[in-house]
């Protein structure tokens, strides 16, 4: 398998509310209220004004920790490790944070339900290969708030080594084109926390690569640029962008005459009209799915 940064669409596609099914209503429905406390750690739930997402702010919450572990595994392409095994490893106490993956032993894996010697060897191989993912992929995998695929790529383009990023001020981060104050503050705050710096130290000691390997993109999509607009139904936008970049394609920041393809999902925004005016090739989601499957970029 080529070294990349993508994960299974089927495994991590987000559920979406498409429309209310009014004809199924009986009149007994009740208004749903979000829980006021986390059901696992009992911490008061936080909802940021003007944002749809509500979340548990407790960084020691077992559910948050497990999701961070699963996110890291998927993004770092440890394809032989599924969510069930992540749960088992966390429950057994073998994984308390993502750096623990690089200290897992064959005996610990064999102690897990359903893991045989061949499976254990494949898991250890996948963990070893994850050390060589692109730096932006690692940054995204660390599950820093507001740092997605494209943001991570922009950040590592400006700060191509972990040491340069650790030394960056919030003012320097916000000067990166495409990075706003909210992202800059979140990233800067994250790297200043001692526990996060300790995590980075452990990952470095394990041999995880933490520098941007400057090279000309290669792959079947190396000379093509893509931009996505609208809501995708078969995969998340992050999955699509990561798969495109794995094949050498570039994710554009806006519509221009140089754009190769505009991928249009449901309810597209103003980018569609701009692309039509500029004469850009307009493609639907199915076209993109077929392209990615053709090159085996989706599992």
Secondary structure as UniProt FT lines:
FT   HELIX           9..12
FT   HELIX           22..24
FT   TURN            39..41
FT   STRAND          44..47
FT   TURN            49..50
FT   STRAND          54..56
FT   TURN            59..60
FT   HELIX           62..75
FT   TURN            76..77
FT   TURN            79..80
FT   HELIX           83..91
FT   TURN            92..93
FT   HELIX           98..103
FT   HELIX           106..110
FT   TURN            113..114
FT   HELIX           117..129
FT   HELIX           130..132
FT   HELIX           135..141
FT   TURN            142..143
FT   TURN            145..146
FT   HELIX           149..158
FT   HELIX           162..167
FT   HELIX           170..174
FT   TURN            177..178
FT   HELIX           181..192
FT   HELIX           194..206
FT   TURN            220..223
FT   STRAND          225..229
FT   HELIX           237..246
FT   TURN            247..248
FT   STRAND          250..251
FT   TURN            257..258
FT   STRAND          261..264
FT   HELIX           270..278
FT   STRAND          281..284
FT   HELIX           285..294
FT   TURN            295..296
//
